[in-house]
Amino acid sequence: MNSTPRGDRLHIAIFGRRNAGKSSLINALTHQEVAVVSEIAGTTTDPVYKSMEVLPLGPIVFIDTAGIDDEGKLGELRVEKTKEVLRKTDIGILVITPTVKWGEQERNLVEQFKKRNIPFIIAVNKWELLKNAGDNPENHVSYTSASSLAEFLGIDSIPENTPIVRTSALTGEGIEDLIAELIKLKKEEDQRLHLVDGLIKPGQLAILVTPIDSEAPKGRLILPQQQVLRDILDNGAMALVVKETELEMALQKLKQRPDIVITDSQAFGKVNAILPEDVPLTSFSIIYAKSKGDLEMFYRAVKEIENLKDGDCVLVAEGCTHHRKDDDIGTVKIPNLLMKKTGKQLRFHHVSGGFFKEDLSQYKMVIHCGACMLNKKEMQYRQGFCIENGVPMINYGIILAYLHGILDRAIKPFKMNLK
């Protein structure tokens, strides 16, 4: 589990006001000094990501965020960074304290949780402060139910049955209860990618075509190839891995044809020329388009290629940063193939990394990588953001299938109704 990619981990983000004990709570949950803790409000500035193994939750990413009540020009920027984290959040933890009760910042955050369909838990941290606060009779009331806690703290406008847990990062009180609530919500958030579901059945054979060229990493397969191979095995099916130069030989050696061939999108042309028409064919990138986004919307966006004109600007976006080769797929191959196909002189801009916040007004189209390093929430946000702005987004694999004239063949294994 230690090698589980961040994009496949459950993303648990911690939100709350400055000095609510968010960082301390992460340390208590992980039993490690993961986050920097200080009594000075505003210690956490930019979001901090930490991949962890927390049993029985398994591989997760904790995201420690700046306070939602940060002030000043710098504080406003930090709050914006905190809001961006919502795009990646699978489960949220909203941290409050019994001494600073429910307010407008918390209400606004809950509205964002509801808008984005993010399940969340309210952690009433620093509970020891209430216990040690003196002789006020209210301090000795046992707030054992979520409803009594909500009433005491003035919590309103939250969905029914929202978990509310008393915690103390200092004493450890309630930490196990918080983990138990996270486990319940994790069961609702199925993190398995289901990459080849519907493409191959137990006992069937898939051929994976994995070119070993200048872009291939030394000594290993790239992440999408690894994950598709593993998912095939998890489905009780078989896989034969070959380079595109050995595909024809592999087909000759088999006693029967494979049930599907999955190729690197850059090899679509060569593989299509070798493979009999009755053998299903698709690519790793298109599989990811279905797993992490809306495949039908990616497919329909291809029609907009016909409307491109000389001088139009296209944004090429990738979810990770990497050293680019002379024949890089995003900066060289796709732009050249697209201009050759359309006969238009196009302009291309390129962005990469974990966040996508662009002014799309200047772009006629967005072309996006397979998103193997992004979690599903982030990829769905990016696709939805483009749709809201009226800019079509096309996945790498889909546009390469189109540019090689085999898009319908590459989509056919998914049995979509595209009429």
C-alpha positions, 0 to 999 in steps of 0.5 A, spaced: 500 500 500 505 504 501 506 505 493 499 506 492 499 512 487 496 519 490 490 519 485 488 512 487 488 514 494 482 516 498 483 524 499 481 526 506 481 534 507 481 537 514 477 544 514 476 549 519 478 556 522 485 558 524 488 554 531 482 549 531 487 544 531 486 541 524 494 539 524 494 536 531 488 532 529 491 529 523 497 528 527 493 524 532 489 520 527 496 518 524 500 517 530 505 521 527 508 528 527 505 529 520 503 536 520 507 542 524 503 544 530 503 551 533 499 555 538 500 561 533 494 562 529 495 561 521 501 556 522 498 552 516 499 556 509 498 552 503 495 546 503 499 540 505 498 533 502 501 527 506 500 520 503 499 515 509 497 508 511 491 508 516 489 502 518 483 500 517 482 506 512 488 503 508 492 508 503 489 515 504 491 522 503 490 527 508 490 534 506 491 540 511 488 546 509 489 554 512 484 557 516 477 558 513 477 565 517 484 567 515 485 575 514 488 580 510 490 580 502 495 574 504 489 570 508 484 571 502 489 567 497 490 562 503 483 561 503 482 561 496 487 555 496 483 552 501 477 552 497 481 549 491 482 543 495 474 541 495 475 539 488 479 533 490 476 532 497 473 525 497 471 526 505 471 532 509 472 533 516 470 540 519 474 542 525 470 546 530 472 547 538 467 548 543 469 555 545 469 558 538 462 556 536 458 555 529 459 561 524 458 564 517 465 561 515 462 554 517 455 555 514 459 557 507 463 551 507 457 546 509 454 549 503 460 547 498 460 540 501 453 540 499 454 543 492 459 538 491 456 532 494 462 531 499 460 527 505 463 530 511 464 529 519 464 535 524 469 534 529 469 538 535 476 538 537 479 541 543 474 538 548 478 538 554 477 545 554 470 544 555 471 539 561 476 543 564 473 550 564 470 551 571 464 550 575 459 552 569 453 547 570 453 547 562 460 544 562 458 538 566 453 536 561 454 529 557 453 531 550 453 524 547 448 524 541 449 528 535 443 532 536 445 534 543 452 537 541 449 540 535 444 544 539 449 546 544 454 548 539 449 552 535 450 548 529 445 549 523 444 548 516 447 541 516 444 535 512 440 530 517 445 524 520 451 528 519 456 525 524 458 530 529 464 527 534 467 530 540 475 529 539 481 531 543 488 531 539 491 532 546 488 527 550 486 522 544 479 522 546 474 521 540 480 519 535 477 512 534 470 514 534 472 519 528 476 513 524 470 509 525 465 515 522 471 515 516 470 508 515 463 508 514 463 514 509 469 510 506 464 504 504 460 509 500 466 512 497 468 506 492 476 507 491 477 501 486 478 504 479 474 498 476 478 500 469 476 494 465 469 492 468 465 490 462 471 490 457 473 483 459 470 477 463 473 472 467 477 467 463 478 471 457 485 474 454 487 481 453 493 483 449 496 489 452 500 493 447 506 497 451 511 501 446 518 501 449 520 508 446 524 514 448 518 516 453 518 509 456 521 509 463 527 505 465 525 498 468 518 499 469 511 500 465 508 507 466 502 507 471 496 506 466 499 500 464 501 497 471 494 499 473 490 496 467 494 489 468 493 489 475 485 490 474 485 484 469 488 480 474 483 482 479 477 480 474 480 473 473 482 474 466 489 473 463 493 478 460 499 478 454 504 484 454 507 485 448 511 491 444 507 494 438 513 491 434 511 484 437 504 484 436 503 480 429 508 475 432 504 474 438 497 473 434 500 468 430 502 464 436 496 464 439 491 458 438 485 463 438 484 471 438 484 475 444 478 478 447 480 485 447 487 489 445 488 495 449 494 499 446 498 505 448 494 511 444 500 513 440 501 506 437 493 506 435 495 506 427 500 501 427 496 496 432 489 498 428 493 496 421 495 489 424 489 487 428 483 483 425 477 488 425 473 483 429 478 483 435 475 489 440 481 495 440 481 500 445 487 504 449 489 505 456 487 513 456 480 511 453 479 506 459 481 512 464 477 517 460 471 512 462 474 511 469 475 518 471 470 522 467 464 522 462 466 518 456 460 520 452 462 527 453 469 526 451 467 523 445 462 528 443 467 534 444 471 531 438 465 534 433 468 541 435 474 539 431 471 540 425 469 548 427 477 549 428 479 555 424 486 558 423 489 562 429 484 558 434 488 557 441 487 550 444 489 548 451 493 542 452 493 540 460 496 534 464 495 532 471 502 531 472 509 534 471 514 530 467 521 531 463 519 532 456 522 529 450 523 532 443 517 527 441 513 529 447 505 527 446 502 533 449 507 538 446 509 535 439 505 529 437 498 531 438 499 538 436 502 536 429 497 531 428 491 535 429 494 541 425 495 536 419 488 533 420 485 540 420 489 543 415 489 549 420 494 553 423 493 553 431 496 556 437 497 551 443 498 553 450 500 547 455 499 547 463 500 541 467 500 539 475 495 538 480 491 544 480 487 546 473 484 554 474 484 557 467 481 563 464 478 559 458 475 565 454 481 564 449 480 557 448 476 553 443 478 546 445 481 543 451 485 536 450 487 533 457 491 527 458 488 520 461 489 523 468 492 517 471 495 522 477 489 525 479 483 523 483 476 522 480 473 528 483 479 533 480 478 530 473 470 530 474 471 538 476 476 539 470 471 536 465 465 540 468 469 546 469 470 546 461 462 544 460 460 550 464 465 555 460 462 552 453 469 549 451 469 542 449 474 537 453 477 531 449 481 526 452 488 524 449 486 517 447 480 519 444 483 525 440 489 520 438 483 515 435 480 520 431 486 523 428 488 515 426 481 515 423 479 509 428 475 513 433 468 508 433 472 502 433 476 504 439 469 506 443 465 500 441 468 496 446 464 500 451 457 499 448 455 506 449 449 509 446 452 514 441 446 515 437 
